[in-house]
């Protein structure tokens, strides 16, 4: 399973989002530190879910980081988050 597919599956299971986009932006970082080449190292996630309602941004981000701990410890070097409820 690709890293993007794993991220999408985990976030869907954890938050039941009404909107979820997992965008591989690795090509924008070619040649930079943390980009081993081949993609799937830098992602932008747009997610909208009721689970985030009333929570501060830091709490929303921590919840996402917890769900994606395995990816963040491995192949994912950078993660940009756009979160809404």
C-alpha angles and dihedrals in degrees: 000000000000120000090245091052091048091051091048093048095048095047092047092051094045101043110015090222124205088210128026128168122172108191122188106218095171093117089065089061101047110150094014125119112275094029108105092181126252096078132256097097102096121047141176116206124197110190134169119186138151087233089076097053114128094002122123118247093254092054091049091050093047091054091052093045090051092053091047097041093121094052093044091051091051134021101359113087099170134021124188113195130203106181130179138158 
